[in-house]
Structures are given as C-alpha cells and as structure tokens.
Amino acid sequence: MNCRTCRDTGRITLYRKVLDFNPSSPLQVSNLIRYFNLKMPRKRGENRETTEARYLKRFVGQARRSGESKEAAEQRREAFQLILDYRERQKLASTYLWQLDANDSVHTTYNIKPSTLRRASSAPNLQNIPKRSDLAQQFRKMLIAAPGHLLIEADAEAIEAVLVGYCAGSEEYVRICKAGLHGFMAAILAKQPIPYDLPYSELRQRCKEAKRKFGSGNGRTEYDTAKRGDHAINYLLSAYGLHDEYAEYFPTLKSAHEYLDLYFSLPFGAAIQKWQQDTIYRAHRETYLENHWRYRHYFWSALTFDKATNSWKPGPDAKRAVAFVPQSDASAIQSEVLRRLAARGEEVRSWLRLVIHDSIVLEVPEKAVDDACKVVYNAMVEPIAELGGLSIGAEVLVGKSLGTMEEWKP
C-alpha cells in the first residue's frame, strides 16, 4: 500500500500497485505461506525461518487441514507446486548454463573438497548433474556423444552401502546390498517382504523387481523412501533429521522413527549400530581414523561431554567420522579403477570423459562399444586386495546421451 498527496487539493490518495509474484523471493514466498495460514518452516540446526524447496514440498504433500476447504487445499498445493517447478527450471537455467569450448564441450577441474575425500569438481561442478525427475532426464538428453560415438556410464552398485557392511563386519548386509538394498527395504515397506535366505541370483532378481514395482515409475514411493532412509541412517541421521531433510518421504516424525526402528530391528541392524558407536569412540580416543588405503583424517569433536546428563554424546564430528571410511574407501576404489583403465593404453585413456562420485563416463566409437563395456566392467568388479578380496558390483549403461541409456549385460 502506498500513498501520494495531490499538489492542488492537498488530499491524500491511497492506491495499491499489484506487482508480479516472484517465486525466488523469500519475502514474497513467506507472505504466501502466511496467507494460507501455514506455519513458517524453520531451518534445522539454525533456528531461522526458511523458504527452501525441501520445506515447501511439505505444503504440497500436506493433507487437508482442519477448517481448510477442499478448494483452499487444492489452491495451496497448486501454488507451492508451481513455485517448486519454477525454481527447478530456474536452477537448471542458472546452474547448468555451462560455457562450451569450440567443440561444444565443457571442462571441469577435479578436487577432493569434502574432508571425507569424496570426489568433487568445480567451474563447473559436474558432480550434481540432475537425475531423478522428468525435467532432469530432458536435461541429460542434451549431454550427447560426438557423431559416430556412444556414451558408456559405468556405475559402482551400492558401493558405499556395501562398504558400510564390510566395515561393520556384516556379511549378510553386504549380500543384501549387492542384491539391492533399497528394493529389499521397499518390499518390506510395501508389506511384501523378500526372504533373506533365497539363493543370491533369486534374491537379486526379487530386489530388482521390487525396485521397479515400488518405484516412482509406477507411482509408488516405497523405493525412494528406502533409498533416502538407508543412506541417511548409515551416516547417523536421526529420526528428526530424516523428517526434516526428507519430509516428502517421512511426512511425520513418527514415520521417521518407525523406519529407523525397522532398519535397526533387521538382522544386520545391530552390527550397523555397533560399528557406528565403535567408530565414534575410536575417533574420539585416537583423534583420527584411517581407511583401508591408510588415508588419515583427524577428528577433534567426535564426542562431547554433556554436563546436564554427566555423559559423553556424539559431537559435531560424529557424522563425519562415521562417513569417513566408507566414503574415502569408495573414492580410493574409483581411483584404482581409473588407474586400471589408464594402464590399458592411450586409446582407453582417450575415451574417459567424466568421473562422478560412484560412476565413470566414457565416449567410445560405436564399433568399439562392446569391447569398451567389457574393459570398464572388468576394471570395476575386480577383487580389491585392500578389502580382503571384496568385489563391488557394476552396472554399465550405453546410449547416445546420458538421458537415453540402456543396460549392457556382460
């Protein structure tokens, strides 16, 4: 609301100027939240109001509230979904508008920025190419191979989960992770549990079927719920953290607690919990951890003393300590795979295009694709001496673009 004074009469005239709504404006989105009589979200750990996308998703999935008409609920869901859609497109336009060279290629600089030694890159960051939405797939279709070539993406299957099982000394967990942990957990959520003691080939097939059956492609949420929950729990995220970080999959604190309790009640749960606790206490006692390649990370606050309860509790470094060995081992394994590929000669080295957290992308002449798939597959599944001969599974995809890939089978 504004006002102005007429020079001739001295009378004050009130007027209202309606401006276009800006979905990127925290102030305007905050006003919209209050317009719908919704509680302003507060950012976990910072105790400040926020309009981040992960919190707005709650308003889209929220059931009709007491006193809210059906029309108002639909209007609320539609309004916040439009904001989320706009922001997703805006992010694609701003984050992924890369500077291309004369060959229409983009180049990045690799580094190891996270202290847990996960692979990273910058200028631009090619580690976070979108993947899990229709819009993301359209974007990935723009990342294409040169004429006469195809792209090969070789993905280390569930590598960090497998390494968590190895660190925890749980052969059962390693077996389930290799078969398909998230599909296994999704089947439990869908009340169609898969028996533990199936022969491995059948267990893997059933887990793959569960991934398809209970995935977003079939309008189901069990698989995505399991995927978010499993990784987060392994790295010490609490029930509150699950609900706060992934509210669309854990809409209530109760649902997050139930999944956490389910996870740790399974036969492998006790081993995972013991490994987490032992890791934190070792990091506190020795002030450092080493992975299986002798990479060392120092920790100064794995535990903190709580005077109120007269006890030690996980400190600011606890989550990082738990994540360090699996994540740094995964990075070391990927480096070993790259070394094996480089040892194959100049031709194979010339095919390398992109290294992401747990996958490698190559651009290969069409006539050499099958041989290249065999080379990269064998390099990825080779037993690892530092891990007692443990082998990580691999999925190899082939296509003209990153958005049109099909599985290659060895």
N, C-alpha and C positions, 0 to 999 in steps of 0.2 A: 504494500500500500504506500502510495506517495501523495504529496500534496503540492499545490502551487498557488501563488497569490496573483489575482488579476490586478494589473497596474492601474486600470481605470476605476474599478469599484472597491478595490481592497478586499474583496471577498475571497475566501479560501475555498478552492475546489479540490475535492478528493477524487482520485482516479486510481484505477488498477490496471497495470500492464501485465498481460499474461505472456510469459517467456516460454520458449521450448524447454521441455524436460530434458535434462542431461543425465543419462544413466551412469555416467562416470563420476558424477558429483556426489561425494559423501554427504554433503549437506542436504541436497535435494532428495537423495535416497532415504536419508534419516527422516526427513519430513514426511515422506511417503509411508515409512514404517509407522510413524505416529498417527498418520491419517487413518490407517487401518486398525488403530488401537492395538498395535503389536508391541511387545517388549523389545527394547533395543538390545541387540546382541552385544556381549562383552567379550573381548579377546582373551583367550585362556592365557594365564600367566602374566598378563599386563594390566588387567583390570581397567580397560578403557573401551569405550563404545567403538564398534566397527561395522562396516558395511561390506566386508569381504564376501566373495561369492559363496564360500562354503557355508556361511551363516545364512545368506539369503535363500539357499536351497531348502532350508528348513521351512520357510514360509510357503514354498511351492508344495512340499510334501505334507505339510501340516493338515490334519483333519479339520473339518468344520468345527469351530469353537462354539461354546455356549453363548447364545444370544446373537450369533452371526447368521445372517440369512444365507440361503443357498446361493443367491446371486452375488452377494458380497464375497463369499468364499471363492467362487469361481473368478470374480474380478481380481481378488487378491492373488490367487495362484497365477493367473494370466499375466498380471502386471510384473510380478517378480520373475516369471519365466522369460518375459520379454527383455528384462534388464540383464538376466544371465546370458541370453542368446546374443544380445548386443555386445556385451563385454567379451564373450568368447570370440566373436568376429573381430572386435577391435584389437584383441590381443594377437590374433593371427596377423592382422594387418600391420601392427606395430612391431611385434617381437620377431616375426619371421619374414619381414621385408628385407631380405639379405642383399648385400652388394655382390653382384656377379662379376666374374672376370670376362675376358674376351671370348672364352669358350663356354659361357653361360654356366660356369661352375662357381661354387662357393668354397672358401677355405677357412679352416678354424685353427686355433692354437690349443694344443692339449696341455693339461696340467693336472696336478693332484691336489685340488683345493681343499676338499673335506679332510679333516685330520684322520678319519678312518681309512684314508687312501683310496676311496672310490675314484674312478676315472672322472675327469671333468674337462671342459673345454670352454673357450671364450672367444669373443669377437669374430663370429657369433658363437653362442652356446648351441652346440648340436647334440647335447645330451638329452634335451627335453622336447624332441620332435613329437607333436601330439599324436595320439594313437587310438584313444578309446571313445570316439564319437563319430557320427556320420560326417560331420564337418571336418574332423581330423583326417578321416580317410580321403576326403576330397583333396585336402592339402597334400597328403602323402602321394597322391597320384601325380602331383606336379614334380616330384623328385624322380627323375627318369634316367634311364641308361642312354648312353650315346647310341647313334644308329649302328645296327649290327651287333649290339651288345645286350646283355641282360644283367639285372642286379641279383645278387645272391645275399641273403641275410641269414647268418648262422647264429642261432640263439642258444646260449647255455641254459638248459632247462632247470628251473628252480634252484639255481646254483647256491644262492645264499641260504635258502631253507635246508638244502642238503648239507651245507657246511655247518649250520646250526646243529643238525642232528649228529654230525660227525664230532663236533666239539662236545656235545652232550653225552656222547658215547651210546646213543640210541640207534641200534641197527634197524629197529622197527620203524622209527621216524624217517631214517634215510630211505628205507624201502618205499614208504608211503609217499615221500616227497618225489622220488624218482617216478613213481607211478602216476602221481598227480594229486598233490596235497589239497589244492583248493577244490578240485572236483570231489575228492573224498569227503571233505568237510561240507561242501554244498549238498551232497546226498544226505548227510546227517540232518542238516537244517530242513531239508525237504521231506524228512521222515521216511527216507528210503535208503537207510544205511548200507554201505558196502562191507561185506565181511573182511576182516583183517587177513584171514588165513588162506585166501584164494591164491592159486599159483600166480606168479608175478605177471605173466603175459595177460591173464584174465583180469587181474587187479588193475593193470594199466588200461586195458580196454574199457573196463567199467568206469574208471575215473575220467577217461576221455569222453565217454557217453554222458556222464554227469555234467561235465563242463559244457557240452552242447545243450543238454536238456534244461539245465538250470541257469543258463547264461542270459545276458541281456538280449541276445538274438532271438530268444523265444519269449521275451517279455518277462523273464524271471530275474530275481535279484540275489538268489542264494549264492551263486558263484562269485559275483562281485563283492558280496558281503564277506565271504570267506577269504577272498584274496586280500582285502584291506585288513581284515582282522588278524589273519595268520601272521603276516609280516610284522604288523604293529605289536602284537603280543610278544613275538620272539625278541623284539628290541625294547621291551619293558614299558610299552604304553599301557596306562591304566584304563579302567572302565570309563572313568570320566574323560580321559584323553580320547578314547575311541568314539564316545558320543560327541565330543566337541569337534574332533577332526573329521569324522565321517558320519555326520548326523543323518544323511540320507539313507545310510545303511543301518545305523544304530540310532533310531529316532528318539529313544528314551534311555536314560541311564540304566534302567532295569534291563533293557535288551542288551546293552553292552556288558553288564555284569553276567547275564546269562550265557553270553558267548564265551566270555573269559572263563567262567566256571566249567562250561562244556569242554573247552580246549584242554584245560589242565586236568580234567577228570578222565581223559582218554589214556590208554596205556603208556603213551610216550610223555604225558604231561608232567609227571613227577621228575623225569630226567631233565626236561627243559628247565623247570623251575630250579632244580638243584644246580644246574650249570650256570644259570643267571646269578644265583646267590653266590656261588663259589667264585665266579668271575669278578663280581663287585668286591668281594672281600680280598681276593688276591691283588686286584688293582690298588686297593687301599693299603694293604700290608706291604707290598713291594714297590709301590708308587709307579709301576709300569707294567705293561703286558707286551708279550712278543707273539707274533703269529708264526705259522709253520715255516716261513721263509726268514725268520729272525728279524723281521721288521719290528721296531720297538716304538711304543707310544707311551708317554708319561701321563699320569693322571694324579691330580692333586686334590680332588674333591669327590672321589668315588663314594665315600661315606661322610656324613656329617653327624655331629653329636647333638641330639635333641635334649636340652636341659629339662624341658617340661615332662618328658617321659623317662629321662635318665637312660637313654638308649641310643644306639647308632642307627641311622636311617640312610637310605640311598641319597647321595648328594648330587650336585649339578653335573658331575661327570659320569654318573652311573649308567645312563642310557648309552653314552658314547663308549664306555668301557665294554658293555655287553655287545655292542655292534662291531667293535674294532676287529676282532679276529675273523669273523665270517666275511666282513666287507673287504678287509685288506687281503685275505686269502683269495677271495674272488678276483680282486684286481691283479694279484700275482699270477693266478691261473691264466687270466686273459693275456698277460704279458708273455707267459710261456707259450700260449697258442700262437701269438704273433711271432715269437721267435721261431717256432717250428715252421710257420708259413714262410717266413723270410729265408729260412735255410733251404727251402725248395728251389730257390734261384730267382733271378731277376724277373722272369715272366710272372711268377706268382706275386712277387712284391709289387709289380706294376698294377696288379688287379685291386689292391687294397684301396678302399675309398673312405670308410667311416668306422670308427670304433666308438661304441656306446657302452653303457655300464656292463651289460651282460651279452652283448651281441657284436658281430663284426659284419660289415657290409663290403662286398666286392663287386666290381664291374668287370664282366668277363665276356669275351667274344662268344657269340652264340654257339659256335662249333665246339667250344671248349667247356661248356657249362657242366656237362655231366662229370667230366674229369675233375673240374674245379670243386664241384659239390663233394665228391669223394675225398679230395685232398683236405678241404676245410673240415668236413665231418670227422675224419680220422684224427686230425690235429686236435679237435675239441674233446673227443671221447677217450683219448689216450690216458691210461692209468697214470696217476700222479704219485711219484715216489715220495714226496714230502708228506703225503697224506696216506701213507701205507698202502698205496695201490688203488685208492679210491678213484672211481671214474665218474665224471659228470656227463649226463645225457645231453644230446644236442638235437635241435630241430632246425632243419635247413629249408628255407623258402626261396623260390625263384620267381621273378617277374620282370616286366618291362619297367614298372615303377614300384615304389615302396607301398603304394596303395592297392596294387593288383598282384599280390604274391600268392603262389600256390606251393603246397608242401612237396618237397623232394624226398623220396624214400630211398634209403640205402639198400 
